[in-house]
């Protein structure tokens, strides 16, 4: 081996420890000749990112038209001043003036949606249309701090209805829940880990469980010096359709496990947890009423008849949901945290020691006269701004307005036309990919979501070529080498499944961010590489090719 090739091999070995999202940049360099800053200028197929290339247009049209109406309302306040000074919208007569605006702009994209939204809010949700329009106008103008800071009043009700429809569905659900509007699912994760630590719900040395595979930060955050948590993995089985066996779920019966974190549907397999597993966890929770659950359900809106763990175990569960993927809104940074009014987190706060309560009393006494009664979700809000800046907490109001319009778009779409179109788009891409690879699809699994697909080298290789070939491949080739070879030879970028906690070497393919013809090209590139490896295996073992 030459010195340069040995150096390259050593570099690749070192990269194996990188987060898949950091390794992605190195793969892009390999695919694009060192170009990372502007990969779009390179003839490269980057299926590593989960950022979709589709987006919801109707609620965005509504957002811009609402902005124009709100500007007209603002300019009414200081119409006598030509210097470009506006004021707050006026509540009186707002609904009538909106009707005039809508008539004047009839036929303009977004106007029909807005008029339908106002009617839906008034007639279906029973809210005051004038109050709704005022909150939306003031919000889109960003003329005031978010009040309440956890979430605007009517916005929380509307988003709550959306979460009920998409996360709970027809499942029986008793009681109400609170919502904290946050800057995407990533902010939700950060805030939850931090507040759990600050409030002694988890501490260094405690044990949590992770449903594997899982979004990489859930693996990385517990290792940080801030937390130093012990982790028990619950491993989903690729051979069982990426479901958890009862033996794996039974690990949650161990009383030393303080919390269980999972992504459902999973990332990267994109499979929703089946009903049997959800019910089995609910039975375990009856035995372990102290167990904290966190379910990150960002991909739930792509599933058929999705039911969140939050629906079955509401008092033990923190629900995290992001609007980023379903509405193609990663740049908006829109997410929510939801907790039931009656929950185990508040119960555990009430049961803390006298010394711990004294520490927390001092922490929160600047924002409330009764810090001991401050709910867990409101502690999340305060901690998100290091308590001292609680008075300016809350997601920016234009972001909340767009979140509300996305929610109403979904609530009003009773035929699920948008959802069905997205599912059709994604699944056509998956079929194109696998058809070119030469792998028969097993699409009869109702739990498949298909936002991503994971190419498990060991499982698929054994299905196609036998165990002897897989053993040879694993012995002679490192998973990252295969990814780099795809990047260099075919300019195809995938993410390593190992970075998400898969048990076998694999590559994650996003089915959301390229066109169908691109997935055909990726499939052909993967097939070409597989054929070359099979030819090498046959040559070394004196076998004839299939």
GUFIBA-311556 format. One record per residue (C-alpha): residue in three letters; chain; x, y, z. Coordinates in pm, 1 decimal, decimal comma, always signed. Layout:
BEGIN
 code unit        u        v        w
  Ala    A        X        Y        Z
...
This chain:
BEGIN
 code unit        u        v        w
  Unk    A     +0,0     +0,0     +0,0
  Unk    A   +137,9   +340,3    -93,9
  Unk    A   +188,7   +607,7   +166,2
  Unk    A    -89,3   +822,1    +18,5
  Unk    A   -341,2   +537,5     +2,3
  Unk    A   -257,3   +431,7   +358,2
  Unk    A   -309,6   +789,6   +473,0
  Unk    A   -645,5   +796,6   +297,5
  Unk    A   -745,3   +469,9   +463,0
  Unk    A   -645,1   +603,9   +805,1
  Unk    A   -847,4   +919,5   +743,0
  Unk    A  -1151,2   +711,8   +653,9
  Unk    A  -1111,9   +504,6   +970,1
  Unk    A  -1101,3   +821,9  +1178,8
  Unk    A  -1416,7   +947,8  +1008,4
  Unk    A  -1610,0   +643,6  +1127,7
  Unk    A  -1654,6   +814,6  +1464,9
  Unk    A  -1811,7  +1126,5  +1313,2
  Unk    A  -2180,6  +1201,0  +1339,7
  Unk    A  -2347,2  +1099,3  +1010,6
  Unk    A  -2433,5  +1463,4   +952,7
  Unk    A  -2066,9  +1562,0   +977,4
  Unk    A  -1952,8  +1263,6   +771,1
  Unk    A  -2197,9  +1381,5   +505,8
  Unk    A  -1974,6  +1683,1   +436,3
  Unk    A  -1677,2  +1455,5   +374,0
  Unk    A  -1886,7  +1242,0   +140,4
  Unk    A  -1993,5  +1555,2    -46,7
  Unk    A  -1628,3  +1647,9    -87,0
  Unk    A  -1559,2  +1302,2   -226,2
  Unk    A  -1852,8  +1330,3   -463,5
  Unk    A  -1785,2  +1685,7   -573,2
  Unk    A  -1410,0  +1715,6   -585,6
  Unk    A  -1382,0  +1900,5   -255,8
  Unk    A  -1677,6  +2132,8   -311,3
  Unk    A  -1894,2  +2159,2     -0,1
  Unk    A  -2015,6  +2518,0     -1,1
  Unk    A  -2224,2  +2492,6   -320,1
  Unk    A  -2297,9  +2126,0   -386,0
  Unk    A  -2583,5  +2223,7   -618,7
  Unk    A  -2318,7  +2334,6   -869,7
  Unk    A  -2183,2  +1981,0   -884,7
  Unk    A  -2337,7  +1690,6  -1075,8
  Unk    A  -2406,4  +1505,4   -752,0
  Unk    A  -2703,2  +1320,3   -604,3
  Unk    A  -2720,9  +1395,9   -232,2
  Unk    A  -2974,4  +1157,1    -81,0
  Unk    A  -2819,9  +1208,1   +261,2
  Unk    A  -3027,5  +1504,9   +369,6
  Unk    A  -3380,1  +1475,7   +498,0
  Unk    A  -3473,7  +1822,7   +373,9
  Unk    A  -3767,7  +1767,6   +135,0
  Unk    A  -3780,4  +1914,3   -216,0
  Unk    A  -4157,5  +1960,5   -184,6
  Unk    A  -4354,9  +2213,6    +16,9
  Unk    A  -4711,5  +2314,4    +94,5
  Unk    A  -4798,1  +2612,6   -125,9
  Unk    A  -5157,5  +2694,3    -27,3
  Unk    A  -5090,4  +2793,6   +337,8
  Unk    A  -4786,5  +2991,9   +222,5
  Unk    A  -5002,1  +3188,1    -23,3
  Unk    A  -5236,0  +3245,0   +268,9
  Unk    A  -4947,3  +3373,9   +481,2
  Unk    A  -4844,6  +3635,7   +225,0
  Unk    A  -5201,7  +3752,9   +162,6
  Unk    A  -5260,3  +3777,6   +537,5
  Unk    A  -4944,3  +3986,4   +556,7
  Unk    A  -5079,3  +4227,7   +295,3
  Unk    A  -5407,9  +4258,6   +482,6
  Unk    A  -5226,3  +4314,5   +812,4
  Unk    A  -5010,2  +4585,3   +652,2
  Unk    A  -5322,1  +4761,7   +528,4
  Unk    A  -5460,8  +4746,6   +881,6
  Unk    A  -5137,0  +4881,5  +1025,0
  Unk    A  -5128,1  +5174,9   +785,4
  Unk    A  -5482,2  +5277,2   +887,5
  Unk    A  -5349,1  +5386,2  +1226,8
  Unk    A  -5120,2  +5661,7  +1093,3
  Unk    A  -5263,5  +5725,7   +747,4
  Unk    A  -5191,0  +6096,9   +783,8
  Unk    A  -4813,6  +6037,0   +809,3
  Unk    A  -4631,4  +5976,7   +477,7
  Unk    A  -4304,4  +5864,2   +636,6
  Unk    A  -4388,8  +5493,5   +636,5
  Unk    A  -4510,0  +5472,3   +995,8
  Unk    A  -4776,7  +5221,9  +1083,7
  Unk    A  -4946,1  +5110,8  +1403,1
  Unk    A  -5110,0  +4812,9  +1564,7
  Unk    A  -5419,6  +4669,7  +1395,4
  Unk    A  -5756,2  +4775,5  +1539,1
  Unk    A  -5989,0  +4503,2  +1662,7
  Unk    A  -6315,4  +4689,0  +1601,8
  Unk    A  -6454,6  +4610,5  +1256,9
  Unk    A  -6161,1  +4386,7  +1167,3
  Unk    A  -6374,5  +4096,4  +1047,7
  Unk    A  -6580,6  +4319,3   +816,9
  Unk    A  -6268,7  +4484,6   +673,0
  Unk    A  -6119,6  +4140,0   +604,1
  Unk    A  -6433,3  +4043,7   +411,7
  Unk    A  -6393,0  +4356,4   +197,7
  Unk    A  -6023,4  +4274,4   +140,3
  Unk    A  -6115,2  +3918,8    +40,5
  Unk    A  -6380,1  +4036,7   -206,5
  Unk    A  -6140,6  +4287,9   -361,6
  Unk    A  -5879,7  +4015,8   -411,5
  Unk    A  -6108,7  +3728,5   -502,2
  Unk    A  -5926,2  +3476,3   -720,0
  Unk    A  -5581,9  +3567,5   -586,1
  Unk    A  -5394,9  +3257,4   -461,7
  Unk    A  -5430,3  +3227,1    -85,5
  Unk    A  -5747,5  +3436,9    -49,5
  Unk    A  -5984,6  +3141,9    -79,5
  Unk    A  -5781,9  +2952,6   +178,4
  Unk    A  -5786,1  +3247,4   +422,2
  Unk    A  -6162,2  +3299,6   +394,2
  Unk    A  -6211,9  +2926,4   +445,4
  Unk    A  -5980,1  +2934,7   +746,9
  Unk    A  -6173,3  +3218,3   +911,1
  Unk    A  -6499,0  +3029,3   +855,3
  Unk    A  -6349,0  +2706,0   +990,3
  Unk    A  -6217,9  +2878,1  +1303,6
  Unk    A  -6559,0  +3035,8  +1366,8
  Unk    A  -6793,5  +2753,5  +1265,3
  Unk    A  -6596,5  +2434,3  +1338,7
  Unk    A  -6376,4  +2537,9  +1631,3
  Unk    A  -6624,3  +2780,7  +1788,0
  Unk    A  -6370,7  +3063,0  +1820,9
  Unk    A  -6435,8  +3432,3  +1768,1
  Unk    A  -6336,3  +3519,9  +1409,7
  Unk    A  -6246,8  +3879,6  +1501,8
  Unk    A  -6020,6  +3764,2  +1786,3
  Unk    A  -5857,0  +3514,0  +1551,3
  Unk    A  -5792,3  +3775,4  +1280,8
  Unk    A  -5652,2  +4017,1  +1537,4
  Unk    A  -5413,6  +3757,2  +1677,5
  Unk    A  -5301,1  +3663,2  +1324,9
  Unk    A  -5255,6  +4025,8  +1212,2
  Unk    A  -5066,2  +4132,7  +1521,0
  Unk    A  -4862,7  +3812,0  +1497,4
  Unk    A  -4766,5  +3845,0  +1133,2
  Unk    A  -4670,7  +4210,8  +1185,0
  Unk    A  -4444,5  +4097,6  +1472,6
  Unk    A  -4544,9  +4413,7  +1654,4
  Unk    A  -4552,7  +4264,5  +2002,3
  Unk    A  -4376,6  +4007,8  +2217,4
  Unk    A  -4533,2  +3659,4  +2219,7
  Unk    A  -4806,7  +3674,6  +2484,7
  Unk    A  -4859,7  +3427,6  +2643,6
  Unk    A  -4494,1  +3340,4  +2607,1
  Unk    A  -4556,1  +2965,8  +2583,0
  Unk    A  -4784,2  +3013,6  +2282,3
  Unk    A  -5037,9  +3265,4  +2154,1
  Unk    A  -5380,3  +3191,1  +2302,6
  Unk    A  -5589,5  +3097,2  +1997,7
  Unk    A  -5286,6  +2959,2  +1817,8
  Unk    A  -5243,4  +2700,9  +2092,8
  Unk    A  -5606,7  +2591,6  +2054,3
  Unk    A  -5577,8  +2553,9  +1676,4
  Unk    A  -5243,0  +2374,7  +1683,4
  Unk    A  -5386,6  +2153,9  +1957,3
  Unk    A  -5667,8  +2051,1  +1722,8
  Unk    A  -5413,7  +1968,3  +1453,7
  Unk    A  -5211,2  +1751,3  +1694,1
  Unk    A  -5529,2  +1575,7  +1805,3
  Unk    A  -5615,9  +1492,4  +1446,8
  Unk    A  -5269,0  +1378,5  +1337,8
  Unk    A  -5121,7  +1230,0  +1656,7
  Unk    A  -5428,4  +1094,5  +1838,2
  Unk    A  -5686,9  +1040,4  +1565,7
  Unk    A  -5982,5   +829,6  +1673,5
  Unk    A  -5806,6   +681,5  +1976,1
  Unk    A  -5990,8   +752,2  +2304,1
  Unk    A  -5825,0  +1043,0  +2484,0
  Unk    A  -5933,3  +1194,8  +2813,2
  Unk    A  -5831,6  +1542,7  +2922,6
  Unk    A  -5647,9  +1839,3  +2773,4
  Unk    A  -5285,6  +1914,6  +2698,4
  Unk    A  -5057,6  +2219,3  +2694,6
  Unk    A  -4838,1  +2317,4  +2399,8
  Unk    A  -4507,5  +2504,9  +2387,4
  Unk    A  -4425,3  +2639,8  +2038,6
  Unk    A  -4052,0  +2598,7  +1974,8
  Unk    A  -3790,5  +2648,4  +1702,9
  Unk    A  -3827,8  +2306,6  +1543,4
  Unk    A  -3777,1  +1958,7  +1681,6
  Unk    A  -3409,7  +2026,0  +1750,4
  Unk    A  -3495,3  +2305,3  +1994,2
  Unk    A  -3751,6  +2077,0  +2156,5
  Unk    A  -3483,3  +1814,8  +2221,7
  Unk    A  -3242,4  +2071,0  +2362,8
  Unk    A  -3499,6  +2227,6  +2594,3
  Unk    A  -3633,0  +1895,4  +2721,9
  Unk    A  -3294,1  +1747,9  +2808,5
  Unk    A  -3191,6  +2071,7  +2980,4
  Unk    A  -3508,2  +2119,2  +3187,7
  Unk    A  -3516,2  +1754,8  +3293,5
  Unk    A  -3162,0  +1795,8  +3422,6
  Unk    A  -3218,6  +2133,4  +3588,4
  Unk    A  -3526,2  +1997,9  +3767,1
  Unk    A  -3365,5  +1675,1  +3891,0
  Unk    A  -3581,6  +1449,6  +3674,4
  Unk    A  -3257,2  +1308,2  +3536,8
  Unk    A  -2908,2  +1349,0  +3677,5
  Unk    A  -2558,1  +1234,4  +3591,5
  Unk    A  -2525,7   +857,8  +3616,3
  Unk    A  -2898,1   +794,2  +3564,0
  Unk    A  -3008,1   +541,7  +3304,6
  Unk    A  -3233,9   +613,0  +3008,9
  Unk    A  -3348,1   +387,1  +2726,3
  Unk    A  -3336,1   +467,6  +2355,2
  Unk    A  -3546,4   +302,7  +2087,0
  Unk    A  -3286,3   +215,6  +1823,3
  Unk    A  -3223,6   +308,9  +1549,8
  Unk    A  -3293,9   +671,7  +1630,1
  Unk    A  -3216,1  +1026,6  +1517,4
  Unk    A  -2845,9  +1069,4  +1595,8
  Unk    A  -2863,7  +1356,9  +1850,6
  Unk    A  -3060,2  +1132,0  +2087,0
  Unk    A  -2753,6   +907,1  +2089,0
  Unk    A  -2500,1  +1189,0  +2121,6
  Unk    A  -2660,9  +1422,5  +2377,9
  Unk    A  -2667,7  +1175,2  +2671,7
  Unk    A  -2287,7  +1130,7  +2637,8
  Unk    A  -2212,7  +1500,7  +2683,4
  Unk    A  -2057,0  +1630,1  +3003,9
  Unk    A  -2382,4  +1813,9  +3073,6
  Unk    A  -2560,0  +1480,5  +3123,9
  Unk    A  -2330,8  +1173,2  +3136,6
  Unk    A  -2625,9   +935,9  +3126,9
  Unk    A  -2612,1   +559,5  +3103,9
  Unk    A  -2800,9   +428,2  +2803,7
  Unk    A  -2988,0   +102,9  +2745,6
  Unk    A  -3068,0    +32,2  +2381,0
  Unk    A  -3396,5   -120,9  +2270,2
  Unk    A  -3312,9   -256,3  +1927,4
  Unk    A  -3572,1   -287,4  +1651,5
  Unk    A  -3520,0   -591,6  +1428,3
  Unk    A  -3487,2   -542,4  +1051,2
  Unk    A  -3599,1   -902,0   +994,3
  Unk    A  -3921,4   -823,5  +1184,8
  Unk    A  -4004,0   -512,6   +986,6
  Unk    A  -3810,4   -285,4  +1224,4
  Unk    A  -4042,8   -360,3  +1515,3
  Unk    A  -3937,9   -409,6  +1879,1
  Unk    A  -3971,8   -756,3  +2023,6
  Unk    A  -4141,4   -798,9  +2360,6
  Unk    A  -3804,3   -903,5  +2499,7
  Unk    A  -3657,6   -567,4  +2399,6
  Unk    A  -3953,9   -371,1  +2534,5
  Unk    A  -3935,8   -567,2  +2859,9
  Unk    A  -3611,2   -381,8  +2933,6
  Unk    A  -3835,3    -88,9  +3030,7
  Unk    A  -3954,3   -283,8  +3333,1
  Unk    A  -3616,8   -220,8  +3497,2
  Unk    A  -3682,7    +47,8  +3762,6
  Unk    A  -3338,3   +202,7  +3711,5
  Unk    A  -3450,1   +328,9  +3367,9
  Unk    A  -3582,1   +678,2  +3428,1
  Unk    A  -3695,9   +763,4  +3074,7
  Unk    A  -3750,9   +608,8  +2732,4
  Unk    A  -3685,8   +820,0  +2421,9
  Unk    A  -3800,1   +710,5  +2077,8
  Unk    A  -3864,9   +843,5  +1728,1
  Unk    A  -4190,6   +710,6  +1584,5
  Unk    A  -4208,6   +651,8  +1290,8
  Unk    A  -3843,8   +562,2  +1314,5
  Unk    A  -3545,0   +740,9  +1164,6
  Unk    A  -3396,3   +603,5   +944,6
  Unk    A  -3614,3   +293,5   +878,7
  Unk    A  -3931,3   +509,1   +852,4
  Unk    A  -4155,8   +249,2  +1013,8
  Unk    A  -4427,2   +330,0  +1265,9
  Unk    A  -4452,5   +125,8  +1581,0
  Unk    A  -4728,5   -131,7  +1545,1
  Unk    A  -5039,5   -130,0  +1763,1
  Unk    A  -4929,0   -436,7  +1956,4
  Unk    A  -4605,0   -268,5  +2063,8
  Unk    A  -4779,8    +54,1  +2162,1
  Unk    A  -5025,8   -138,1  +2376,0
  Unk    A  -4744,7   -344,3  +2527,7
  Unk    A  -4563,1    -26,5  +2634,0
  Unk    A  -4887,4   +105,4  +2781,9
  Unk    A  -4912,7   -212,3  +2991,0
  Unk    A  -4553,5   -165,1  +3111,2
  Unk    A  -4635,6   +194,4  +3209,3
  Unk    A  -4916,2    +66,4  +3431,6
  Unk    A  -4647,9   -135,2  +3611,3
  Unk    A  -4401,1   +158,6  +3592,3
  Unk    A  -4614,2   +471,7  +3649,4
  Unk    A  -4293,8   +669,1  +3716,5
  Unk    A  -4149,0   +602,7  +3368,5
  Unk    A  -4102,4   +916,2  +3157,5
  Unk    A  -4164,7   +873,1  +2785,2
  Unk    A  -4059,2  +1106,2  +2506,0
  Unk    A  -4192,3  +1037,1  +2158,5
  Unk    A  -4062,6  +1236,9  +1861,5
  Unk    A  -4334,6  +1194,1  +1600,1
  Unk    A  -4218,8  +1424,6  +1319,2
  Unk    A  -4287,2  +1160,3  +1050,8
  Unk    A  -4625,9  +1055,8  +1189,8
  Unk    A  -4811,4  +1275,7   +940,5
  Unk    A  -4674,3  +1064,3   +653,0
  Unk    A  -4822,3   +744,2   +798,7
  Unk    A  -5161,4   +585,8   +744,0
  Unk    A  -5385,3   +604,4  +1054,3
  Unk    A  -5100,9   +710,9  +1281,9
  Unk    A  -5147,2   +688,9  +1659,0
  Unk    A  -4882,2   +835,6  +1887,8
  Unk    A  -4764,4   +682,0  +2212,6
  Unk    A  -4892,7  +1011,2  +2357,8
  Unk    A  -5246,6   +887,8  +2284,4
  Unk    A  -5200,7   +569,4  +2488,9
  Unk    A  -4984,4   +703,3  +2771,5
  Unk    A  -5066,2  +1076,0  +2784,9
  Unk    A  -4974,7  +1134,1  +3148,4
  Unk    A  -4626,9   +984,5  +3108,4
  Unk    A  -4542,3  +1117,2  +2763,6
  Unk    A  -4377,5  +1428,6  +2625,2
  Unk    A  -4488,9  +1467,6  +2263,4
  Unk    A  -4248,2  +1636,0  +2020,8
  Unk    A  -4370,7  +1728,3  +1674,7
  Unk    A  -4208,2  +1932,2  +1397,5
  Unk    A  -4375,7  +2088,1  +1093,6
  Unk    A  -4048,9  +2086,0   +898,7
  Unk    A  -4079,8  +1772,0   +689,2
  Unk    A  -4452,1  +1742,4   +620,6
  Unk    A  -4494,5  +2101,3   +506,4
  Unk    A  -4145,6  +2141,0   +357,5
  Unk    A  -4067,1  +2408,2   +614,5
  Unk    A  -3723,5  +2330,3   +758,2
  Unk    A  -3625,4  +2696,3   +724,8
  Unk    A  -3924,0  +2815,6   +928,2
  Unk    A  -3810,6  +2621,5  +1240,4
  Unk    A  -4156,7  +2522,8  +1362,0
  Unk    A  -4205,3  +2264,6  +1633,1
  Unk    A  -4414,3  +2186,1  +1938,4
  Unk    A  -4381,2  +2020,9  +2277,2
  Unk    A  -4703,5  +1891,0  +2430,5
  Unk    A  -4775,6  +1757,5  +2779,6
  Unk    A  -5103,1  +1646,2  +2937,4
  Unk    A  -5253,5  +1868,3  +3208,2
  Unk    A  -5214,2  +1578,5  +3450,7
  Unk    A  -4868,2  +1432,3  +3412,6
  Unk    A  -4593,7  +1240,0  +3585,1
  Unk    A  -4343,0  +1523,9  +3539,6
  Unk    A  -4537,2  +1758,8  +3765,6
  Unk    A  -4594,4  +1472,2  +4009,4
  Unk    A  -4220,9  +1404,3  +4028,4
  Unk    A  -4148,5  +1774,3  +4078,0
  Unk    A  -4390,9  +1775,8  +4372,0
  Unk    A  -4215,0  +1471,6  +4519,7
  Unk    A  -3861,9  +1621,4  +4512,4
  Unk    A  -3667,6  +1654,1  +4835,9
  Unk    A  -3690,6  +1967,6  +5047,9
  Unk    A  -3335,6  +2062,1  +4945,7
  Unk    A  -3406,8  +2017,9  +4574,5
  Unk    A  -3727,4  +2220,8  +4600,0
  Unk    A  -3535,8  +2500,4  +4771,4
  Unk    A  -3286,8  +2511,2  +4482,8
  Unk    A  -3566,0  +2526,1  +4226,1
  Unk    A  -3758,6  +2782,9  +4431,2
  Unk    A  -3459,0  +3013,0  +4405,6
  Unk    A  -3418,9  +2934,5  +4033,8
  Unk    A  -3773,4  +3036,8  +3938,5
  Unk    A  -3870,7  +3289,0  +4207,6
  Unk    A  -3795,0  +3585,6  +3978,3
  Unk    A  -4074,4  +3486,6  +3736,9
  Unk    A  -4356,2  +3374,5  +3968,0
  Unk    A  -4468,0  +3426,4  +4326,2
  Unk    A  -4535,6  +3052,2  +4351,3
  Unk    A  -4233,0  +2883,8  +4191,3
  Unk    A  -4311,4  +2549,4  +4355,5
  Unk    A  -4635,6  +2531,9  +4153,8
  Unk    A  -4474,2  +2615,2  +3819,0
  Unk    A  -4564,9  +2340,9  +3572,9
  Unk    A  -4297,9  +2139,0  +3397,1
  Unk    A  -4392,7  +2277,8  +3054,9
  Unk    A  -4368,1  +2635,4  +3184,1
  Unk    A  -4027,6  +2554,5  +3329,8
  Unk    A  -3932,1  +2451,2  +2976,7
  Unk    A  -4032,4  +2797,7  +2858,2
  Unk    A  -3834,2  +2973,1  +3130,4
  Unk    A  -3526,9  +2752,8  +3091,0
  Unk    A  -3529,8  +2809,5  +2715,1
  Unk    A  -3434,9  +3170,0  +2794,6
  Unk    A  -3212,8  +3091,3  +3095,5
  Unk    A  -3499,3  +3201,3  +3325,2
  Unk    A  -3373,9  +3560,4  +3345,6
  Unk    A  -3508,3  +3630,2  +2995,7
  Unk    A  -3840,2  +3456,6  +3047,7
  Unk    A  -4021,4  +3784,4  +2981,3
  Unk    A  -3902,8  +3767,9  +2619,1
  Unk    A  -3953,0  +3393,4  +2573,4
  Unk    A  -4165,8  +3234,4  +2306,0
  Unk    A  -4145,5  +3150,0  +1938,6
  Unk    A  -4154,6  +3457,1  +1713,4
  Unk    A  -4511,9  +3550,6  +1629,9
  Unk    A  -4477,1  +3530,0  +1247,2
  Unk    A  -4354,3  +3173,8  +1296,4
  Unk    A  -4657,1  +3096,1  +1509,9
  Unk    A  -4886,5  +3242,8  +1242,8
  Unk    A  -4738,2  +3017,5   +974,3
  Unk    A  -4770,4  +2721,6  +1212,4
  Unk    A  -5138,6  +2802,2  +1258,6
  Unk    A  -5197,2  +2831,8   +882,9
  Unk    A  -5023,3  +2497,8   +823,1
  Unk    A  -5244,0  +2344,5  +1092,6
  Unk    A  -5563,6  +2488,1   +945,4
  Unk    A  -5463,0  +2372,1   +597,8
  Unk    A  -5443,8  +2016,5   +727,5
  Unk    A  -5759,7  +2040,5   +940,1
  Unk    A  -5959,5  +2173,5   +644,4
  Unk    A  -5824,1  +1909,3   +404,4
  Unk    A  -6076,4  +1642,9   +501,2
  Unk    A  -6011,6  +1429,7   +188,3
  Unk    A  -5642,0  +1424,8   +287,5
  Unk    A  -5553,7  +1526,8    -67,7
  Unk    A  -5221,3  +1683,1    +32,6
  Unk    A  -5120,3  +1388,6   +250,5
  Unk    A  -5210,5  +1131,8    -13,7
  Unk    A  -5019,7  +1323,8   -280,8
  Unk    A  -4705,8  +1327,4    -63,5
  Unk    A  -4733,4   +956,8    +14,1
  Unk    A  -4774,6   +881,0   -356,3
  Unk    A  -4476,2  +1099,2   -445,4
  Unk    A  -4245,9   +937,3   -190,1
  Unk    A  -4351,6   +580,5   -256,7
  Unk    A  -4304,2   +620,0   -631,4
  Unk    A  -3948,8   +729,0   -559,0
  Unk    A  -3890,6   +425,3   -341,4
  Unk    A  -4020,4   +191,5   -611,2
  Unk    A  -3789,4   +352,7   -867,5
  Unk    A  -3487,9   +308,7   -637,1
  Unk    A  -3547,5    -54,8   -552,0
  Unk    A  -3648,5   -146,7   -905,4
  Unk    A  -3309,2    -32,3  -1035,3
  Unk    A  -3121,8   -201,5   -751,1
  Unk    A  -3305,3   -522,3   -833,6
  Unk    A  -3458,6   -581,7   -492,0
  Unk    A  -3825,4   -685,9   -480,2
  Unk    A  -4030,7   -451,7   -264,1
  Unk    A  -4247,9   -577,6    +17,3
  Unk    A  -4490,6   -287,2    +36,6
  Unk    A  -4773,7   -474,7   +204,9
  Unk    A  -4653,1   -361,0   +548,6
  Unk    A  -4905,5   -103,1   +669,2
  Unk    A  -4646,5    +36,5   +911,9
  Unk    A  -4411,9   +157,4   +635,6
  Unk    A  -4390,3   +535,2   +604,1
  Unk    A  -4105,6   +559,6   +348,0
  Unk    A  -3977,4   +911,7   +415,9
  Unk    A  -3640,9   +736,7   +433,7
  Unk    A  -3536,8   +388,6   +340,6
  Unk    A  -3241,7   +205,2   +485,6
  Unk    A  -3026,7    -27,3   +276,6
  Unk    A  -2911,4   -287,4   +527,0
  Unk    A  -2604,0   -453,4   +372,6
  Unk    A  -2621,4   -762,6   +587,3
  Unk    A  -2995,5   -826,7   +564,0
  Unk    A  -3037,4   -742,5   +195,4
  Unk    A  -2705,5   -900,5    +94,2
  Unk    A  -2801,8  -1230,0   +256,0
  Unk    A  -3143,9  -1222,8    +89,5
  Unk    A  -2991,9  -1166,3   -253,3
  Unk    A  -2661,5  -1356,0   -248,8
  Unk    A  -2643,0  -1575,8    +60,9
  Unk    A  -2467,3  -1568,7   +395,3
  Unk    A  -2127,6  -1665,8   +261,3
  Unk    A  -2117,6  -1355,9    +42,2
  Unk    A  -2221,5  -1129,3   +332,2
  Unk    A  -1949,0  -1269,9   +557,9
  Unk    A  -1692,3  -1207,9   +283,6
  Unk    A  -1816,5   -852,2   +227,4
  Unk    A  -1809,1   -760,3   +595,8
  Unk    A  -1460,0   -904,4   +629,8
  Unk    A  -1316,5   -726,1   +328,3
  Unk    A  -1501,5   -394,5   +320,0
  Unk    A  -1578,1   -131,5   +581,4
  Unk    A  -1922,4    +32,7   +554,8
  Unk    A  -1775,0   +382,1   +522,2
  Unk    A  -1559,5   +258,7   +232,2
  Unk    A  -1871,9   +161,8    +43,5
  Unk    A  -2023,3   +503,4   +106,5
  Unk    A  -1707,8   +679,1     -9,4
  Unk    A  -1687,3   +459,5   -315,7
  Unk    A  -2043,8   +551,3   -408,9
  Unk    A  -1957,3   +916,2   -357,6
  Unk    A  -1637,0   +905,7   -563,1
  Unk    A  -1741,9   +675,2   -845,5
  Unk    A  -2108,1   +765,4   -886,0
  Unk    A  -2130,5  +1099,1   -701,5
  Unk    A  -2404,7   +954,6   -483,6
  Unk    A  -2418,5  +1061,2   -116,0
  Unk    A  -2591,8   +846,4   +147,9
  Unk    A  -2564,2   +860,8   +527,6
  Unk    A  -2425,0   +572,3   +734,6
  Unk    A  -2695,2   +381,0   +920,0
  Unk    A  -2454,1   +303,8  +1204,5
  Unk    A  -2466,3   +671,0  +1301,9
  Unk    A  -2834,8   +620,8  +1382,4
  Unk    A  -2771,5   +307,8  +1586,6
  Unk    A  -2851,9    +37,4  +1331,4
  Unk    A  -2705,8   -299,1  +1425,0
  Unk    A  -2589,6   -384,3  +1071,8
  Unk    A  -2379,3   -181,3   +825,3
  Unk    A  -2620,7    +21,5   +615,6
  Unk    A  -2688,9   +340,6   +425,5
  Unk    A  -2978,3   +580,7   +480,6
  Unk    A  -3148,6   +708,8   +168,7
  Unk    A  -3379,9  +1007,3   +196,9
  Unk    A  -3674,2   +962,1    -38,3
  Unk    A  -3783,9  +1321,7     +8,7
  Unk    A  -3521,5  +1541,9   -149,7
  Unk    A  -3462,1  +1423,6   -509,1
  Unk    A  -3672,5  +1349,5   -815,2
  Unk    A  -3782,6  +1004,1   -926,9
  Unk    A  -3527,0   +989,6  -1209,1
  Unk    A  -3251,3  +1065,2   -957,2
  Unk    A  -3350,8   +766,0   -746,0
  Unk    A  -3336,1   +550,3  -1057,4
  Unk    A  -2978,9   +672,7  -1111,9
  Unk    A  -2890,1   +604,4   -747,1
  Unk    A  -3035,3   +255,6   -777,5
  Unk    A  -2826,4   +183,7  -1086,6
  Unk    A  -2510,6   +308,7   -912,0
  Unk    A  -2575,3    +85,4   -610,9
  Unk    A  -2649,0   -212,1   -834,6
  Unk    A  -2325,5   -157,1  -1030,1
  Unk    A  -2123,2   -150,3   -708,6
  Unk    A  -2300,2   -463,6   -579,9
  Unk    A  -2232,7   -650,3   -906,1
  Unk    A  -1864,5   -561,8   -886,4
  Unk    A  -1840,9   -690,7   -528,8
  Unk    A  -2020,9  -1011,8   -620,2
  Unk    A  -1779,9  -1060,0   -912,2
  Unk    A  -1482,5  -1016,3   -675,4
  Unk    A  -1636,4  -1261,9   -428,9
  Unk    A  -1696,3  -1519,2   -701,9
  Unk    A  -1343,4  -1479,8   -840,4
  Unk    A  -1180,8  -1520,6   -499,2
  Unk    A  -1393,0  -1821,6   -408,3
  Unk    A  -1395,4  -1997,4   -745,9
  Unk    A  -1769,1  -1951,6   -787,1
  Unk    A  -1963,7  -1884,7  -1102,8
  Unk    A  -2166,8  -1566,9  -1118,5
  Unk    A  -2542,1  -1577,1  -1083,6
